[in-house]
Amino acid sequence: MKPIYLILLFLFCFIVLLFLIYVIYRFYRYKIAKIKIEELLTAILNEHKNQNSRLIKEKKKIYDYYLETLTTNYYIKVIYNYNNYEISINSRYSWQYKKDINDDKIRFIDGVVDFVNFKPFDKKKETVKLCLIYPNSRSLLYYINESDISFIRPEVFLYGIKFITYERLNNNHNYI
């Protein structure tokens, strides 16, 4: 075999190996995130321990978790933000990631429209839609209009949804 073919074969194997490492890393990062979120929600559920409390992991729904306490039903949608980008809520259905305030690239968050339009209803208990941003966000911004920006606080509803980061909820379980 000629040396050029050996070099090309080596490069091809190296690229395939890098790709496999990248795919495994992405899968592992997602799996660890799901485990941490479930552990946190279980810990919060154990603090509200009673017969009616439960945590359900949803697969085919527009939300990821259903958490029921004595007085409230929480419908939780997880937004994975591994790079801790800024998250801006531009309008009811337009949410996006931004690397910084000057970032012009548009990176929309998927699954928003169905979650915003979702209308949970329970006559006996309060219902709360919650977006949990994992692991954190540099900032959570709400664009009021073209020139006014506001920070999103966990206790405030925006379009009927509460927003909180995993780190903030992990530090203070009283938000649920």
N, C-alpha and C positions, 0 to 999 in steps of 0.2 A: 504494500500500500504506500502511496506517496505521502510525504509529510504534510502536504496541504490538506489532504483528506482527514488525516488524524487531527489536525488543528481544528478543522471545521466540525468534526465529530465531537471533539472536546468542547468547543463553544456551544454546540447544540445541546449537549448533555448539561452543561453549566446553566444555560438559559432555562431548560426544563426544570432543573433542580431549584433554581431561584423562583420560578413560577409556583412550584409545588410548596415551597416554604411559605410563600406569600399567601396561598390559598389556605394552608393549614393555620397560619397565624390569624387570618381573618375569621375562620371558623372558630378557633379557640377563643379569640377575643369576644366574639358574640356569645359563645356558650358561657364563659365566665361572667359576662354582664348579666345574662339571664339568671344565673345562680345567685349573684349578689342581690339583684332586685327581688327575687323570690324570698331570700333570707331576710331582707329588710321588711318586706310586706308581712312575712310571717311573724317577725318580732313585733311589729306594730299591732298585728292581730292578737298576739298573746297578751299585749298590754290592755286590750279591750276585751279580754276574755269573758265570754258568756255563751249561752247555748245557741244564740242566733248568729254568732260571728263565723265568717267563713271567707276563704280565699279561693277563687277559681281562676285557673290559667286558661284563657280562651285561645283557640287556634283559628277558627273560621269567622271570627267576628271583627268588627271595625275597631274594637278596643282589645288590649292585650290581657288585662286582668280585671276581675270583678272582686271587690273587697266589700264585705258587708259587716257593719258594726251594729251595735244596738239601735242607734238612731239614724244612721246614714248608709246609703249605698254609694260606693265609689266605682266609677267606670274609668279605668286607667289606660291611657295610651302612652306607650314608651317611644320617645324620640332618641335615637342613638346619635350622640354627638361626641365621638371619640377624640376628635381633634380640638375640642373645647372652642369651637367657633362661636361667634356672636350669632344669636338667633333673633331675627326681626320678624315681627308680625306686621305685614304691610297692609293687609285687609283681612276680611273674614276668611277668605279661602287662599290667600297668598302668604305663605310663611317660607322663609328662606334662611339658609346658612350664609354667613359672611365671615371671611378671614379677618377683616378689619373694616373700619368705617369707610375706607376708600376703595374697597373691593367692589368692582363693577360686574364680576362674573355672577351669573344667576344660578343658584343651586337651590331648587325648591325642595321642600319636605313633602314626602309622599304620604298618602292616606289621610290628608287633612280634611278634604271636602266631606267625606262620609262621616268622619268623627264630629265635625262641626254641626252637620245636619242631624246627627243622631239625637233623638228626643227621648231619654229615659223617663219613665213615669212610675211612681209608686205612691199610692194614696197614704200609706202608713208611715213612710220614712222619707227623709230628705234625700235627694239624689244629687251627686256631684260628679261632673266630668273633670278629669284631672290629666294633664299632660306631664309626664315625668321625663325629664331630660337627663339622660345618662351619658357620662358621669357628671358633667357640669357644663356650664356655658360661661363664656367670658362676660357676656351681658345678655339680658332678655329685654328687647326693645319693642315698643309699640309705636308705629307711625300713625299719629293722630291725623295729620295731613301732610302736605309736601314739606312744610318747614318746622313742624312741631313733633318732637319725639318724647316719649315717656318710658320710664323703666317699669317693668311688670313686677309686681310684688306678689308673693304666694297667697296672700289673703284676699286678693282682688280677683273678681271674675272678669274675664275678657271674652266676649262672645259666648258667655255661658260656660266658660272653661277656666279652671285654675291651672296655673303653670308653676312648676317647682322643679328644682334640680335634685338629682339623687343625693348629692353631698349635703344640701341644705336639709332635706328630709331625713337623712341619716343622722345629722347633728341634732335635729329637733323633731321628734315624732309627734309633737302636738299639732302639726299642720294637718294630720289626719285624725 
